[in-house]
Amino acid sequence: MLKTINLKNLSAARHMTEDQISAENELVERAKKDPRAFGILYDRYFEGIFNFILRRTDDEALTSDLCSQVFLKALQNIKKYEYRGLPFSAWLYRVASNEVNKHYTKKKRKRIFSLEEERFFEIIENETDTNFSEEQIQLLIQTLKDLPTDVIEVLELRFFEEKSFKEISFILNIGESGAKMRLYRAVEKLKQHFKVNWKE
């Protein structure tokens, strides 16, 4: 019997309202002239960016270094920032993604992804009260680990970071259709072993 994974709640990623994005952009414009305003943005997004990088390095010391580099580059380049109707965080995630990619390219090392299995099991729902068996849990973890890096990136941004496809497209510098295709590849892979309740 296939175990059901309910992804319906995950498909409705939480987004800032247009008013919230607009208000934040006013803060960004202030930050272009006043570093104290940038400090507000730093405090708002530091933890999210840190965790985003940590999932790719599994190394807290390296993550601290890369995270510092991300915010330093953001501060140095904020005057070049152009508002595109997206939350400011999308730009920070793009800078972070680029910094991590540059690190692995320079070191010629294989990229790491920590899938935070505990987090994944928090956000999936069972249709019954029966918990996943240990065998099913290991199968799910292995299935996720077998996914290509580019697919994992989209899966993580969509489900763990709760980004819209428009944001994912900007962060990874790919088309929205490409982002959706990568996510569907992940869902299809899961469907090989689990009954997936999915509506996008």
Salt bridges, closest charged atoms under 4 A:
GLU24 OE2 - ARG44 NH1 3.17
GLU29 OE2 - LYS32 NZ 3.07
ASP34 OD1 - ARG36 NE 3.24
GLU99 OE2 - LYS73 NZ 2.93
GLU99 OE2 - LYS102 NZ 3.15
GLU116 OE2 - ARG55 NH1 2.70
ASP150 OD2 - ARG182 NE 3.81
GLU153 OE2 - ARG111 NH1 3.06
GLU156 OE2 - ARG55 NE 2.00
GLU156 OE1 - ARG56 NH1 2.56
GLU161 OE2 - ARG55 NH2 1.91
GLU162 OE1 - ARG14 NH2 2.76
GLU167 OE1 - HIS15 ND1 3.90
GLU188 OE2 - LYS191 NZ 3.49
GLU200 OE2 - ARG158 NH2 2.88
